[in-house]
Amino acid sequence: MRPFFVCALLLLKVTLGNACANGQFTESGLCCSLCPAGFGVKVECGKEDTKCAPCLLGTFSSSEGLGPCLPCAKCPAGVPTVASCLGNRNTQCECDNGFFFLSSHGLCAPCSKCSHSEGAVRECGIQGDILCEICGPGTFSEEHMSTKPCQNCTQCSNKEVEIRPCMPNSDTLCMDKKLHLLSRPTETDGSRDAPRLPGLETVTKEGQTSPAPGTPKFTPQEEGGSNNILAYVSVLAAVVLGLLLYVAYKCWRSCKQKKALSKARAAELGTSPEGEKLQSDSGVFLDSYSLQDNQPSKGTKRDSKLDNRLYINLPPHRQEEVERLLQEGSGQGWRHLGVALGYEPEQLDLFGRGEAPPHTLLSNWAQKEGSTLGPLCSALARIERPDVVTALNCPTQGVSVV
């Protein structure tokens, strides 16, 4: 009798498998109940059905499930709190544009983007990261990195013919029905003769010449096709010219920014922007930076107090220079600096998903307490990046000059 009861119980589970969303049953074969939002599991489902209890202060449960209440998250330093944690909602923090609050790590992480053939159904913000779905029938998305929802497919008009149907990654392709570039003339279309070439014409009885049989004739439609080709060539030439002008403008702007950066650095060091070199009577030019670096004698030490200047108060052009060196410089980069500053590998992987990981790392570190140039320069010295220390203009701290 007992084997029969076990077989009947298994058959009941298989039969009701689609009706039980969570796929868990009691020993009597009933589907386990889910705890609603704001409640956590007090007694797990087994001999009896699930028993739930309200989430205590400092915990929450935002959706139905069979798990316990989770601890509430805290916003990072300098990040304002939009909504406090409740029983059915976690803490909501207002991160900068392009970031969202990742409660599992307690930091602002860069927003993701939807890939090809996907559209955003929820924007990245207070509610969390962007939520993407594959475009359904009648919609498409051609962008590889997008934050927009799927667009509606184009419908070909009565004067057009559909060449390619709409797909999740491309729009409908339509063509005008009257566009017949390869059409041949008929006897009643009123076409005119094409220019005759020697050897391709015959002489009639009246002494007039006529095209030889099989010679193609140009129609007005073919002339329109030639005009279209000329128009395409003109547009292509305009695009190439526009690209050349754009490249020239970018080069001019880059040179201008480099000159402005050199002037700003020269102003900070108290030298003239035209030359950061000193000229002696003998006509030998000396670099001002070299003079400053060579002042201490061999075997001596230069000790100075920790630099208490905040990194966030540095001029923007100097921050950009530091970020560029950490991104493009050879040797230890921004990821090694993050390890030296105490970040976990999982946090550094999140920063690496953004478009500018050095900027994300230093911006996040600048929000912490004690984010002065002293600890930053010490971390850069540990990863052997003196070029970045020079860009920050940090004083040497207990380093032997050999």
JODA-V533451 format. One record per residue. RES is the residue in three letters. D_FIRST is the distance of its C-alpha to the first C-alpha in Angstrom with 2 decimals. Layout:
# JODA-V533451
RES;D_FIRST
RES;D_FIRST
This chain:
# JODA-V533451
MET;0.00
ARG;3.80
PRO;5.66
PHE;5.27
PHE;6.40
VAL;8.92
CYS;10.16
ALA;10.72
LEU;12.51
LEU;14.60
LEU;15.49
LEU;16.62
LYS;18.72
VAL;20.33
THR;21.07
LEU;22.59
GLY;24.33
ASN;27.65
ALA;27.38
CYS;26.95
ALA;30.33
ASN;29.67
GLY;26.43
GLN;24.81
PHE;21.74
THR;20.33
GLU;16.98
SER;15.89
GLY;17.23
LEU;20.66
CYS;23.85
CYS;25.94
SER;29.23
LEU;32.54
CYS;35.30
PRO;38.46
ALA;41.88
GLY;43.41
PHE;40.11
GLY;38.23
VAL;34.74
LYS;34.62
VAL;30.91
GLU;28.96
CYS;25.87
GLY;22.62
LYS;20.60
GLU;22.99
ASP;25.33
THR;28.64
LYS;31.39
CYS;34.95
ALA;38.36
PRO;41.90
CYS;43.78
LEU;46.31
LEU;50.01
GLY;50.71
THR;47.35
PHE;46.13
SER;43.37
SER;44.78
SER;41.67
GLU;38.03
GLY;35.65
LEU;33.24
GLY;35.96
PRO;38.32
CYS;41.85
LEU;44.50
PRO;47.93
CYS;50.88
ALA;53.42
LYS;57.17
CYS;59.95
PRO;62.24
ALA;65.74
GLY;68.04
VAL;65.31
PRO;65.29
THR;62.12
VAL;61.46
ALA;58.51
SER;57.00
CYS;53.34
LEU;51.14
GLY;47.47
ASN;46.70
ARG;49.55
ASN;50.91
THR;54.62
GLN;56.78
CYS;59.87
GLU;62.82
CYS;63.52
ASP;66.50
ASN;66.52
GLY;64.47
PHE;62.14
PHE;58.94
PHE;57.42
LEU;54.66
SER;52.86
SER;50.88
HIS;54.23
GLY;56.41
LEU;59.13
CYS;60.58
ALA;59.46
PRO;61.16
CYS;59.63
SER;57.94
LYS;59.00
CYS;57.22
SER;57.50
HIS;58.52
SER;56.80
GLU;55.36
GLY;56.55
ALA;56.34
VAL;54.17
ARG;55.03
GLU;58.24
CYS;58.41
GLY;59.42
ILE;58.19
GLN;54.69
GLY;54.27
ASP;54.86
ILE;55.48
LEU;52.45
CYS;52.75
GLU;50.93
ILE;51.58
CYS;53.89
GLY;52.18
PRO;53.60
GLY;57.19
THR;57.88
PHE;59.14
SER;60.43
GLU;62.96
GLU;63.58
HIS;62.10
MET;62.32
SER;62.08
THR;61.34
LYS;61.70
PRO;59.07
CYS;58.66
GLN;61.56
ASN;61.47
CYS;62.31
THR;65.74
GLN;66.05
CYS;68.71
SER;71.35
ASN;72.63
LYS;75.49
GLU;73.20
VAL;70.83
GLU;67.62
ILE;67.83
ARG;64.66
PRO;61.76
CYS;60.64
MET;58.09
PRO;56.51
ASN;59.25
SER;62.26
ASP;63.89
THR;64.77
LEU;67.86
CYS;70.30
MET;73.69
ASP;76.52
LYS;76.74
LYS;80.56
LEU;80.48
HIS;81.45
LEU;83.17
LEU;82.94
SER;84.17
ARG;86.98
PRO;89.91
THR;90.31
GLU;93.53
THR;93.57
ASP;92.36
GLY;95.93
SER;95.36
ARG;98.36
ASP;99.24
ALA;98.26
PRO;101.01
ARG;102.26
LEU;102.46
PRO;104.98
GLY;103.79
LEU;101.24
GLU;103.62
THR;105.53
VAL;108.94
THR;109.21
LYS;112.20
GLU;113.64
GLY;113.66
GLN;110.78
THR;107.88
SER;104.27
PRO;101.07
ALA;100.01
PRO;97.06
GLY;93.72
THR;95.15
PRO;92.74
LYS;94.02
PHE;93.23
THR;91.96
PRO;92.04
GLN;88.29
GLU;88.85
GLU;91.55
GLY;89.07
GLY;86.71
SER;89.55
ASN;90.16
ASN;86.49
ILE;86.69
LEU;89.77
ALA;87.95
TYR;84.99
VAL;87.44
SER;89.18
VAL;85.94
LEU;84.94
ALA;88.34
ALA;87.98
VAL;84.55
VAL;85.96
LEU;88.92
GLY;86.64
LEU;84.58
LEU;87.79
LEU;88.99
TYR;85.65
VAL;85.75
ALA;89.36
TYR;88.48
LYS;85.60
CYS;87.93
TRP;90.61
ARG;88.21
SER;86.78
CYS;90.32
LYS;91.15
GLN;88.12
LYS;89.04
LYS;92.58
ALA;91.38
LEU;89.08
SER;91.95
LYS;94.22
ALA;91.68
ARG;91.21
ALA;94.96
ALA;95.44
GLU;92.99
LEU;94.91
GLY;98.25
THR;99.53
SER;100.79
PRO;98.38
GLU;100.75
GLY;100.71
GLU;98.84
LYS;101.42
LEU;104.53
GLN;107.73
SER;110.21
ASP;113.90
SER;113.34
GLY;111.25
VAL;107.95
PHE;104.88
LEU;102.31
ASP;98.79
SER;98.22
TYR;94.68
SER;96.03
LEU;98.62
GLN;96.01
ASP;93.72
ASN;96.59
GLN;98.17
PRO;96.53
SER;98.02
LYS;96.11
GLY;94.07
THR;94.10
LYS;91.20
ARG;90.96
ASP;88.85
SER;88.23
LYS;85.98
LEU;82.64
ASP;83.08
ASN;81.84
ARG;82.08
LEU;78.88
TYR;77.65
ILE;77.02
ASN;80.74
LEU;81.93
PRO;83.66
PRO;81.37
HIS;83.29
ARG;82.73
GLN;78.99
GLU;78.88
GLU;80.81
VAL;78.38
GLU;75.34
ARG;77.04
LEU;77.78
LEU;74.20
GLN;72.94
GLU;75.53
GLY;76.98
SER;76.43
GLY;74.63
GLN;72.27
GLY;71.20
TRP;69.53
ARG;66.14
HIS;67.82
LEU;69.64
GLY;66.36
VAL;64.99
ALA;68.26
LEU;67.92
GLY;64.44
TYR;62.17
GLU;58.72
PRO;58.05
GLU;55.51
GLN;58.24
LEU;60.75
ASP;58.37
LEU;58.19
PHE;62.00
GLY;62.24
ARG;60.50
GLY;63.54
GLU;66.82
ALA;68.91
PRO;66.90
PRO;70.00
HIS;70.82
THR;67.25
LEU;67.18
LEU;70.60
SER;70.02
ASN;66.79
TRP;68.51
ALA;71.53
GLN;69.39
LYS;68.63
GLU;70.87
GLY;73.57
SER;73.59
THR;77.22
LEU;79.00
GLY;79.13
PRO;75.44
LEU;75.34
CYS;78.35
SER;76.93
ALA;73.68
LEU;75.78
ALA;77.85
ARG;74.74
ILE;73.64
GLU;77.26
ARG;78.18
PRO;81.82
ASP;82.51
VAL;80.13
VAL;81.65
THR;85.06
ALA;83.87
LEU;82.73
ASN;86.16
CYS;84.59
PRO;86.91
THR;86.47
GLN;84.75
GLY;85.64
VAL;85.81
SER;88.35
VAL;90.65
VAL;91.63
